[in-house]
Amino acid sequence: MAKSALQTSTKPKRKSYYKPVVVDKRNKNGKKIDLAEVVKLRDVQGLSFPQIGKILGFDQAYVNRVHTNFKSMVQPSDLNNAFTDNRVSILNSMELNLLQNLGKADKLEKASLNNVAYAFNQIHTARRLEQGLSTGNVAISIETVYQDAEKEAKALRKQHSKVEVSVNSEGQE
């Protein structure tokens, strides 16, 4: 008995509940995708995703996904410049916000006190670094270091002048 053209299989089709994902993100040669190379080929040289895929040995859809994910993380240069110019004030406001959240009961229920305190400490440390302040318990005083260096220089000069005097006195005799 021959199967009709419409009937291709007697097994019922399974419904797929998952989307296929790329598990192995390596090309045929076993190499991982080089993000810097993708960005260079796409943004600098202006190649298409199929061209980049052929060059690097990856599927064009995967190259497109990697490039799109990277571009979503990168901000425009004017925004980067504004952030760089106002870094300390941005960190100050983040520190204030975290400090205010330390006292809110609803925030503390969602995040542990330890998590909020850790975030506060990280922002506090970053702000102090941006301001050129110490981040540890011990701050080195530049004045003290300078004074110690001056004392050492005086001692060396004094020692050097004694050596010259003794050489001159031996040469005259």
GUVEX-913245 format. One record per residue: x negated, y negated, z negated of N, C-alpha, C in turn; residue number from 1. Coordinates in steps of 0.001 Angstrom, whole numbers, m for minus. Each point is the difference from the previous one (the first is absolute). Layout:
BEGIN
[[X; Y; Z]; [X; Y; Z]; [X; Y; Z]; NUM]
...
// end
This chain:
BEGIN
[[m822; 1167; 0]; [822; m1167; 0]; [m877; m1246; 0]; 1]
[[186; m871; 949]; [m813; m1205; 138]; [604; m1138; m807]; 2]
[[m900; m816; m545]; [450; m1165; m771]; [397; m1110; 948]; 3]
[[984; m730; m394]; [406; m1128; 829]; [m1028; m1116; m126]; 4]
[[67; m963; 868]; [m947; m1115; 3]; [137; m850; m1258]; 5]
[[1185; m45; m575]; [212; m798; m1196]; [m430; 725; m1266]; 6]
[[57; 1314; 21]; [m354; 764; m1184]; [m1476; 368; 83]; 7]
[[m837; m624; m838]; [m1435; 248; 60]; [m484; 874; m1143]; 8]
[[712; 6; m1108]; [m441; 783; m1138]; [1208; 457; m796]; 9]
[[m131; 1162; m598]; [1083; 500; m831]; [m161; m437; m1449]; 10]
[[m1184; m463; m384]; [m238; m444; m1372]; [605; m1387; m216]; 11]
[[619; m214; m1163]; [513; m1356; m275]; [m1155; m961; m246]; 12]
[[175; m1219; 430]; [m1055; m1001; m174]; [m24; m475; m1437]; 13]
[[m1185; m160; m529]; [m161; m553; m1341]; [m29; m1515; 75]; 14]
[[575; m589; m979]; [m39; m1454; m70]; [m1278; m402; m727]; 15]
[[m749; m885; 593]; [m1258; m438; m601]; [269; m1168; m940]; 16]
[[m419; 156; m1248]; [228; m1038; m993]; [m1236; m853; m260]; 17]
[[m1042; 240; 684]; [m1215; m767; m222]; [m524; m534; 1318]; 18]
[[m730; m1071; m126]; [m640; m563; 1175]; [m1404; 579; 94]; 19]
[[m423; 347; 1179]; [m1368; 506; 106]; [m989; m1121; m323]; 20]
[[m979; 311; m800]; [m1019; m977; m364]; [m1352; 516; 447]; 21]
[[m916; m908; 181]; [m1350; 379; 362]; [m720; 391; m1281]; 22]
[[m262; 1282; m144]; [m675; 484; m1202]; [m1497; m172; 158]; 23]
[[m522; 438; 1124]; [m1434; m90; 229]; [m277; m1234; 835]; 24]
[[m606; m997; m608]; [m245; m1248; 706]; [m1395; 0; 611]; 25]
[[m302; 1079; 690]; [m1284; 129; 677]; [264; 310; 1475]; 26]
[[m948; m416; 836]; [177; 294; 1416]; [m496; 1414; 312]; 27]
[[m53; 345; 1254]; [m392; 1351; 409]; [m1429; 342; m415]; 28]
[[m848; m1007; m125]; [m1392; 223; m397]; [m187; 4; m1511]; 29]
[[1083; m152; m745]; [m90; 19; m1456]; [m317; m1342; m628]; 30]
[[28; m1063; 794]; [m310; m1332; m538]; [1265; m710; m447]; 31]
[[m127; m776; m1092]; [1111; m845; m442]; [30; m1257; 859]; 32]
[[1145; m642; 40]; [140; m1211; 803]; [m785; m1141; m647]; 33]
[[m698; m761; 821]; [m797; m1132; m477]; [846; m1261; 147]; 34]
[[494; m507; m1129]; [892; m1159; 15]; [m686; m1220; 605]; 35]
[[m1266; m205; m333]; [m731; m1148; 544]; [m76; 82; 1521]; 36]
[[m193; 1200; 510]; [m73; 187; 1450]; [1361; m256; 646]; 37]
[[1068; 449; m644]; [1354; m238; 522]; [274; m1495; 81]; 38]
[[m325; m727; m1073]; [239; m1448; m31]; [m845; m693; 1059]; 39]
[[m1257; 417; 131]; [m879; m620; 999]; [531; 241; 1414]; 40]
[[366; 1237; 287]; [485; 320; 1340]; [1323; m694; 311]; 41]
[[879; m102; m994]; [1318; m594; 231]; [m48; m1523; m18]; 42]
[[m574; m573; m1053]; [84; m1449; m197]; [m1111; m778; 687]; 43]
[[m1163; 594; 132]; [m1112; m716; 632]; [m30; 274; 1497]; 44]
[[61; 1293; 362]; [m103; 351; 1415]; [1350; 43; 709]; 45]
[[1092; 8; m755]; [1335; m62; 590]; [471; 1271; 674]; 46]
[[m515; 1146; m413]; [414; 1259; 609]; [1374; 418; m516]; 47]
[[681; 819; 798]; [1318; 504; m414]; [m186; 1200; m927]; 48]
[[1078; 384; m679]; [m72; 1140; m911]; [m298; 1308; 729]; 49]
[[581; 235; 1199]; [m384; 1220; 726]; [m1493; 21; 356]; 50]
[[m550; m1151; 384]; [m1427; m63; 320]; [m850; 282; m1239]; 51]
[[381; m591; m1121]; [m743; 217; m1249]; [110; 1462; m418]; 52]
[[1188; 572; 148]; [194; 1406; m335]; [m900; 912; 808]; 53]
[[m132; m281; 1290]; [m879; 809; 853]; [m1457; m157; m410]; 54]
[[m409; m1222; m308]; [m1393; m252; m383]; [m348; 708; m1307]; 55]
[[889; m107; m981]; [m290; 543; m1330]; [450; 1447; m174]; 56]
[[819; 496; 935]; [455; 1385; m82]; [1184; 209; m921]; 57]
[[850; m1013; m126]; [1190; 89; m844]; [1229; m312; 829]; 58]
[[1148; 439; m488]; [1271; m291; 633]; [267; m1504; m77]; 59]
[[561; m577; 1071]; [245; m1444; 34]; [948; m447; m1101]; 60]
[[969; 836; m360]; [945; m364; m1062]; [m722; m108; m1346]; 61]
[[m940; 910; m237]; [m760; m43; m1250]; [m889; m1244; m41]; 62]
[[m648; m321; 1117]; [m845; m1198; 78]; [847; m1241; m255]; 63]
[[1182; m49; 600]; [914; m1130; m196]; [404; m113; m1467]; 64]
[[329; 1129; m639]; [419; m8; m1403]; [m1134; m477; m909]; 65]
[[m1216; 469; 251]; [m1151; m418; m809]; [m240; m1498; 155]; 66]
[[59; m488; 1232]; [m233; m1420; 267]; [1093; m860; m626]; 67]
[[1245; 432; 125]; [1123; m752; m568]; [m83; m55; m1520]; 68]
[[m341; 1122; m627]; [m154; 18; m1459]; [m1101; m951; m446]; 69]
[[m1095; m31; 739]; [m1098; m901; m348]; [426; m1454; 160]; 70]
[[651; m313; 1103]; [408; m1378; 265]; [1015; m501; m1025]; 71]
[[810; 909; m538]; [983; m424; m999]; [m673; m405; m1312]; 72]
[[m1222; 472; m233]; [m722; m355; m1225]; [m805; m1283; 147]; 73]
[[m315; m399; 1219]; [m854; m1160; 243]; [864; m1242; 157]; 74]
[[m338; m1024; m719]; [749; m1256; 48]; [m633; m942; 1029]; 75]
[[765; m946; 523]; [m560; m989; 926]; [m1116; m807; m670]; 76]
[[m929; m498; 810]; [m1180; m679; m548]; [357; m1263; m781]; 77]
[[1031; m742; 416]; [356; m1207; m751]; [516; 351; m1394]; 78]
[[696; 1122; m119]; [455; 455; m1315]; [m1186; 453; m853]; 79]
[[m963; 678; 631]; [m1214; 407; m720]; [m769; m1211; m505]; 80]
[[m113; m1024; 835]; [m719; m1216; m407]; [708; m694; m1155]; 81]
[[1320; m62; 54]; [761; m622; m1087]; [m184; 780; m1290]; 82]
[[m10; 1325; 95]; [m210; 825; m1194]; [m1397; m226; m566]; 83]
[[m1000; m30; 869]; [m1378; m197; m449]; [m163; m1348; m684]; 84]
[[610; m1038; 556]; [m126; m1340; m578]; [717; m131; m1339]; 85]
[[1039; 793; m226]; [822; m127; m1210]; [m36; 1250; m876]; 86]
[[m1058; 748; 106]; [m107; 1279; m696]; [171; m117; m1512]; 87]
[[m682; m957; m611]; [50; m140; m1456]; [1413; m339; m459]; 88]
[[662; m935; 689]; [1357; m369; m424]; [986; 1147; 232]; 89]
[[m198; 781; 1065]; [860; 1167; 235]; [m193; 1022; m1113]; 90]
[[m1255; 258; m358]; [m276; 954; m1079]; [518; m518; m1338]; 91]
[[m89; m1321; m220]; [553; m587; m1228]; [1503; 242; m90]; 92]
[[709; m220; 1112]; [1453; 182; m34]; [366; 1475; m163]; 93]
[[m785; 901; 603]; [251; 1429; m185]; [m236; 402; m1451]; 94]
[[m1050; m557; m592]; [m310; 287; m1401]; [1140; m484; m905]; 95]
[[510; m1192; 269]; [1116; m540; m779]; [1242; 876; 147]; 96]
[[287; 417; 1224]; [1155; 858; 257]; [m113; 1317; m762]; 97]
[[m1182; 618; 39]; [m193; 1255; m727]; [111; m208; m1503]; 98]
[[m527; m1107; m485]; [79; m299; m1426]; [1455; m185; m435]; 99]
[[789; m672; 837]; [1421; m177; m306]; [734; 1339; 2]; 100]
[[m411; 895; 898]; [649; 1310; 84]; [m346; 901; m1179]; 101]
[[m1089; m296; m696]; [m356; 807; m1167]; [1081; m69; m1072]; 102]
[[743; m1092; m47]; [1020; m174; m1023]; [1410; 353; 432]; 103]
[[206; 400; 1241]; [1347; 311; 485]; [310; 1483; m201]; 104]
[[1099; 258; m693]; [369; 1380; m329]; [334; 821; 1246]; 105]
[[723; m599; 959]; [386; 758; 1186]; [m1208; 391; 845]; 106]
[[m1003; m863; 54]; [m1223; 320; 737]; [m779; 1097; m706]; 107]
[[m21; m69; m1318]; [m753; 985; m766]; [635; 1386; 86]; 108]
[[1304; 64; 226]; [655; 1298; 155]; [m411; 660; 1305]; 109]
[[m158; m792; 1041]; [m360; 547; 1306]; [m1483; 344; 83]; 110]
[[m841; m851; m529]; [m1442; 243; 13]; [m475; 78; m1439]; 111]
[[m942; 880; m220]; [m492; 123; m1369]; [m779; m1256; m374]; 112]
[[m83; m250; m1279]; [m759; m1142; m497]; [m1452; 106; 443]; 113]
[[m496; 1218; 24]; [m1378; 227; 428]; [m200; m436; 1450]; 114]
[[965; 306; 867]; [m109; m393; 1407]; [m1; m1512; 163]; 115]
[[892; m673; m707]; [79; m1461; 93]; [m1271; m629; m569]; 116]
[[m475; 520; m1126]; [m1223; m533; m605]; [m1198; 228; 913]; 117]
[[m52; 1145; 652]; [m1093; 287; 925]; [32; m970; 1182]; 118]
[[1186; m217; 552]; [135; m942; 1117]; [m416; m1398; m433]; 119]
[[421; m407; m1189]; [m383; m1313; m523]; [m1517; m103; m126]; 120]
[[m632; 1038; m534]; [m1453; m8; m175]; [m716; m105; 1344]; 121]
[[485; 704; 1006]; [m630; m45; 1316]; [113; m1392; 622]; 122]
[[1176; m605; m96]; [194; m1344; 547]; [m834; m1008; m783]; 123]
[[m34; 148; m1314]; [m782; m902; m854]; [m1487; 72; 369]; 124]
[[m504; 1202; 175]; [m1409; 185; 367]; [m284; m594; 1371]; 125]
[[892; 222; 962]; [m195; m543; 1347]; [m10; m1523; m26]; 126]
[[894; m601; m777]; [46; m1462; m89]; [m1279; m546; m617]; 127]
[[m487; 632; m1059]; [m1229; m470; m649]; [m1190; 109; 959]; 128]
[[m40; 1056; 777]; [m1069; 137; 993]; [68; m1119; 1026]; 129]
[[1206; m303; 474]; [174; m1068; 982]; [m413; m1353; m562]; 130]
[[187; m200; m1307]; [m363; m1271; m626]; [m1466; m43; m403]; 131]
[[m720; 1111; 193]; [m1407; 41; m369]; [m218; 186; m1489]; 132]
[[1002; 496; m705]; [m111; 229; m1439]; [m391; 1448; m257]; 133]
[[m442; 276; m1228]; [m379; 1367; m337]; [1247; 866; m86]; 134]
[[m175; 1287; 278]; [1123; 919; m69]; [m151; 987; m1145]; 135]
[[m1132; m21; m678]; [m225; 918; m1109]; [42; m733; m1315]; 136]
[[m260; 725; m1060]; [m2; m594; m1332]; [m1242; m851; m239]; 137]
[[m1082; 289; 713]; [m1246; m724; m202]; [m240; m896; 1208]; 138]
[[m116; m1284; m253]; [m310; m949; 1066]; [m1446; m438; m167]; 139]
[[m724; m40; 1100]; [m1391; m427; m50]; [m33; m1505; 166]; 140]
[[m631; m659; m927]; [m107; m1447; 70]; [m1178; m362; 892]; 141]
[[274; m731; 1048]; [m1058; m410; 917]; [m987; m908; m715]; 142]
[[496; m804; m908]; [m873; m900; m759]; [m1027; 795; m801]; 143]
[[426; 1053; m649]; [m912; 830; m792]; [m1036; 659; 901]; 144]
[[433; 515; 1120]; [m927; 632; 937]; [m1005; m1021; 506]; 145]
[[471; m1208; 304]; [m878; m1060; 481]; [m1033; m377; m1054]; 146]
[[436; m137; m1253]; [m926; m352; m1082]; [m1037; 1096; m205]; 147]
[[410; 1248; 49]; [m949; 1107; m136]; [m1014; m6; 1140]; 148]
[[457; m288; 1204]; [m907; m54; 1150]; [m983; m1152; m140]; 149]
[[457; m1138; m516]; [m898; m1136; m226]; [m1075; 340; m1023]; 150]
[[373; 648; m1098]; [m970; 401; m1026]; [m1040; 943; 584]; 151]
[[449; 949; 798]; [m930; 955; 607]; [m940; m701; 973]; 152]
[[528; m956; 764]; [m836; m747; 942]; [m1047; m821; m740]; 153]
[[368; m638; m1125]; [m964; m768; m799]; [m1094; 902; m535]; 154]
[[389; 1176; m484]; [m991; 939; m530]; [m959; 446; 1094]; 155]
[[512; 249; 1188]; [m865; 403; 1114]; [m932; m1128; 420]; 156]
[[527; m1251; 16]; [m856; m1140; 351]; [m1112; m172; m1023]; 157]
[[343; 140; m1262]; [m976; m140; m1074]; [m1079; 1073; 130]; 158]
[[417; 1223; 268]; [m944; 1101; 158]; [m879; m230; 1227]; 159]
[[594; m499; 1073]; [m740; m259; 1233]; [m1033; m1114; m211]; 160]
[[365; m1043; m732]; [m946; m1098; m241]; [m1153; 460; m885]; 161]
[[203; 900; m947]; [m1080; 534; m831]; [m981; 784; 846]; 162]
[[516; 751; 987]; [m880; 778; 872]; [m859; m937; 826]; 163]
[[555; m1090; 532]; [m764; m958; 792]; [m1068; m674; m847]; 164]
[[318; m370; m1234]; [m959; m660; m881]; [m1156; 929; m299]; 165]
[[264; 1260; m268]; [m1081; 927; m317]; [m868; 265; 1221]; 166]
[[561; 18; 1196]; [m792; 189; 1213]; [m868; m1228; 234]; 167]
[[557; m1198; m168]; [m764; m1226; 193]; [m1123; m110; m1025]; 168]
[[244; 360; m1227]; [m1030; m118; m1022]; [m1115; 1001; 248]; 169]
[[291; 1167; 545]; [m1044; 966; 314]; [m813; m467; 1197]; 170]
[[650; m635; 957]; [m695; m458; 1191]; [m939; m1159; m279]; 171]
[[240; m818; m1025]; [m829; m1162; m293]; [m1249; 386; m764]; 172]
[[33; 1071; m735]; [m1156; 354; m809]; [m1112; 520; 788]; 173]
// end
